[in-house]
């Protein structure tokens, strides 16, 4: 059976600011919090183990919810201190804040918007792995067409867990593809990538599972907020049910343990 590394970037809903729209702190956290609760309920009902990459800002706002994620058997990893701002010191600060809340080591890191961060800096901040590499070419976003499709170790020793893409043509299979492609097309592509690499790594965000993300006041393009709310929840249910027939859902940490044991 193949490994399915399903993950969620648990962050404050600051997306409207990218389109020049101010959003209140209450709206940022209420939308993110409710979306996260819906995700947690869904993956628990499906008995699918997942990894939550959580900002420290979210965790400090909803510590009981983050502890509930951990108690449900999921992994808590870092998504930085804040989703809006970043400085190198945030790497260690976010890990320590999350560890204080969940009481166990935080091993993984994913940078907001998959932006590039120094690999040695991530390792020095106490992380074992990163998952901020989308091995595709997207104009204005990513230029990683020749990057490995399978997990590998960076020169400094940090493990890298690439987001899944279709082999050869490098068609991206990340959250925007999951949201916009018909599931009748997306699911076979996901299984093809999983068969070729032995694992499947896809992520999405809590605001995708809340209908308020599509409110016109935020001025977010339709292709970004398509299916927001229950429709996206249903798509996730179908993804889990379909992929679960071809692989096993596991956390990044569990997958890394097996990977290291096989070396």
Steps between C-alpha positions, in 0.01 A plus 500: 500500500615853420529781757252787493638811673194721527566831673334831580660841542321624811535876480313821565285603201713790378439426130289815439804717574669359190223667300515833679211435739525551874357225720437513872684277742169346607416404141850364434485264796130409502508386135826308553381347827167374369661367181753309710226348718323375187821346367577330831151353522521373143843331526409349836181352357705353214766371744766668286819611675620837370752774576395849603756772423389762753605861547586592857252788472217253432614262773513778759147604399362142507727295731227251595421433134866436421526265796190320373670450161797343674284286729316368193823345371601767252839671473556864589770670292593867460369743240701788645409745772263714294368445149541867411854577611826306531848541641758223556449508876139389442621152410607420855234717664217321322636154580538584867152655520340192343697260719390691809137450396506134388773375734687298236780577250410683179706345222381660176473842339320646201549862406199721426427506124785246457746788499869415511676493836861408573520124549778526757292754690209254514727221620666725758156597634446137600302351212561164333304557179345766280215482248520832314606373157254494211709328228335679208530817296225755558568850365547748780482230768726198466796414281578145613442297184814289546466447878453143627148362517584264785612580857871576526756651733624852445877556506478602867321178596145638523240269349286651224149369428395638159139576421374250243506571127435287197827340377665612174263788420517627860133593514435635853263306725489743790194670651411716200489197272292304752259793519465573128532172312202265475552220751453251217827637361686596818467164675657293217783754474560477875511121484742514206735724697467280807577188301809658344653637820361273771331783685253785452541840666216753466402789726213745536388775740225534760337803336426282196252310717307810610244665271593846631829484309302555180325816618536772232625756752840326506546545122672160471492354146247222448755236405656536848179471703305264274302238696556686829308337784305175489582436134870493586429274797325257266794509260736416785278209607509363147878546477557312824264218403653460154868524591446286809435204271852535356707613796528562873457838667785580733667803654820647362679398818392135472596493135842653577563241772439219251711677236793535736468142624528375142824687430 
